[in-house]
């Protein structure tokens, strides 16, 4: 049995750090936990908890080095969970903000989900447990 007990972070390289922070902070409601002097942005996913926070890390493309990363979609998507009672409200809120939402169905678990894209084209899943 593994000792792994959770996901710590997902790291994305982004074209425009301000635009991406605005999306994840202002649209999806993640909390910025970075010291202001850092060029990289750490955003906490979910409520504050004991231990390592679950987080999304945004790195400006220009900090990656001299060799620019190839624009491919090696990352399939990032899944974020909402409570069942918040699912429909969150779907309406994002649609009202003008995001194109796509539906989805989990192949074997009772999960409802929809998808949207962040400013860099990364797919974001918003899911809830309907078990």
Phi, psi and omega in degrees: 000141183281158175265355181293133184235002178177170177270129181269311184202157167239131182248126179241137171270127186237154180284317185229104186300319180297316180296319181288319176299316179301318179296305185289327180277305189278326181271312183266349173082018176285151183260127177291129179238012181280143167298144186300335183280349181283135175282343177266144181249128175253128179236127181283137176258123178083183184287160176297140182214168177289142179094197182289129178287151169284133187211157172250132181245126179251125181242124177299137183307323183294343179274352185287338179132184183292325179276112178294144177291145177288137179282090174232168178253070178288330176274124181286306175190167174249127178258129178239136183263140170236157178294150180306322182288346180259350189301304183296321179296319180293321178298313179297317182300314181291322176296318179295334176281356176097007179283140175280116182258140178241144180275167177198160179221130179288139186289339183215357179244154177282074182238131170261142183209153168221164188229149172214169180250144174279178183299340179262006178088005176285136181278134179244127176259132172249119189229157175217151180274126179247024185289000000 
